[in-house]
Amino acid sequence: MARRTTLQLAVLQPGDPTSLTRQLSDALRRAILVGQLRPNTRLPSTRALAGELGVSRNTVLDAYAQLASEGYFSARTGSGTFVTTSLPEHSLDRLDAAARRPPARGIAPPALSTRGAAMAAAPLSVSDGRIRAFSPGIPALEQGNLDMWNRTRSWHQRHTTVELLNYNDPAGHRALREAIAAYVGPMRGVVCTAEQVIVTAGTQQALDLAVRMLVDPGESAWLEDPGYPGARAVLAAAGVTIVPAPVDEDGMCVQEAQRRAPRARLAYVSPSHQYPLGYTMSVTRRLQLLEWAEASHAWILEDDYDSEFRYGGRPLPALQALDRTGRVLYLGTFSKVLFPSLRIGYVIVPATLTPVFRNASSVAWHGANAIDQAALADFIRDGHFERHIRRMRRRYQERRAWLVDLIHDRLRDDLTLAGSTAGLHVTACFVRRRDDVEVSRRGAAEGLTLPPLSQYYIQNPRLAGLVLGYGHLGHDAIRAGVDTLAAILRDVTLRRSTRR
Ligand SMILES: Cc1ncc(COP(=O)(O)O)c(C=O)c1O
């Protein structure tokens, strides 16, 4: 039996730059993903919901149509609109089993704080650990690749000291902080001392800490649009008003962001390799961004997640290198250069923030695993890290060239590539009008992960396409993936033209 529901949606914000339709579709999607709206639930009529929320019926109609096109809703003639019984494939890896399981009968949902509810409603990112073509952002994880790292780590496990077994500095193991400071100087032009380096469990924890420390709920932050979902989730969970800042070939459009929210407290940028479009932020835009931050005492979060992997062109130093007044927090991670489950990253904070961030790290998690940190410090200091990067850079360059050549040979009429030659993914935009969510859904059914570009947008998507990760794929897997993708694109085109 279908269930009726009374929706408890967050109040929509008419003044927010995100359209009401988008706010509503995001809230409904979230309600499904956290299990608040269960499969087969009947939605209120568009007229009733519009009345309840005080918005136009068209807003609700458009939001329902959007979720139907994404596969979350299905319409049954004469009976209304329902949450589908099987969720779209591309959403499944964002869910954990608990979120999908209906709450046991008679057990009230947990009473959460406002902060907790915002966190529970943020989109969940859960990997099932399977390696599929073309999941973005995964490095090469094949056997043998990490032998030297494994040797260094097991040596440290066998020869650990009392100091390493005891509580350590919450800001990170001293030797690792020194090794990181000595590495980012020459490699990225970052100017810092070891004290400014705070070791975190990857960039995600650094983002969470920085946003908690620097922005109050209700204040605004600029976020690249399209942008990194991990940063968006942290801001949304902190109750921060997200101001979408459009991105073009020169990176974030700073003047437009200033026009939209001059008094924002913070800006998140990925200037070396904009995620997901892949552009490098121009020097002019970098200077505009720094000028704005200096004048308005705002903060800049610089996410330098994959800058080690550049295959052509002159790398620009980090934005932090141009920061004269201490407004930039520089985020780095070992997830791409080594492997994601290591969960070690860092934030390099301006000197004025060093004591407060150290204190906050002691409150929030009290430091990462000291034995892994000591092993990593040795791995860097002994030169293995730089050798590993050089080896991986050659491998990724080959994999990228292989994928790009196949796309040019086979899919030239369907896909065009955006961005610079760097990183572990290519962003492929559709040449002709196509629904990237539908292509992604078809891909999932065929065993491919094809994140739709439109889903990285906060406002109305300007581009449709796919974000294709290749770092973890050998040549055969790339070729097989392109074969399948070509068949899907052909089929989606055919079905569109036969429907006309
Ligand atoms: C833009 C961006 N920043 C940072 C990261 C790394 O996050 P973490 O260090 O939490 O693994 C990723 C991973 O995919 C990313 O795409």
The ligand as an SDF file (V2000), in Angstrom:
LIG
                    3D

 16 16  0  0  0  0  0  0  0  0999 V2000
   38.2890   18.5980   -5.2780 C   0  0  0  0  0  0  0  0  0  0  0  0
   38.7750   17.5820   -4.3000 C   0  0  0  0  0  0  0  0  0  0  0  0
   39.3670   17.9800   -3.1750 N   0  0  0  0  0  0  0  0  0  0  0  0
   39.8450   17.0990   -2.2710 C   0  0  0  0  0  0  0  0  0  0  0  0
   39.7130   15.7460   -2.4720 C   0  0  0  0  0  0  0  0  0  0  0  0
   40.3560   14.7810   -1.4760 C   0  0  0  0  0  0  0  0  0  0  0  0
   39.6430   14.6000   -0.3740 O   0  0  0  0  0  0  0  0  0  0  0  0
   40.2180   13.7330    0.8470 P   0  0  0  0  0  0  0  0  0  0  0  0
   41.5930   14.2590    1.1780 O   0  0  0  0  0  0  0  0  0  0  0  0
   39.2440   14.0090    1.9270 O   0  0  0  0  0  0  0  0  0  0  0  0
   40.2910   12.3120    0.4260 O   0  0  0  0  0  0  0  0  0  0  0  0
   39.0570   15.2710   -3.5960 C   0  0  0  0  0  0  0  0  0  0  0  0
   38.8390   13.8260   -3.7700 C   0  0  0  0  0  0  0  0  0  0  0  0
   38.2170   13.3370   -4.6520 O   0  0  0  0  0  0  0  0  0  0  0  0
   38.5960   16.2150   -4.5460 C   0  0  0  0  0  0  0  0  0  0  0  0
   38.0050   15.8030   -5.6750 O   0  0  0  0  0  0  0  0  0  0  0  0
  1  2  1  0
  2  3  1  0
  2 15  2  0
  3  4  2  0
  4  5  1  0
  5  6  1  0
  5 12  2  0
  6  7  1  0
  7  8  1  0
  8  9  2  0
  8 10  1  0
  8 11  1  0
 12 13  1  0
 12 15  1  0
 13 14  2  0
 15 16  1  0
M  END
$$$$
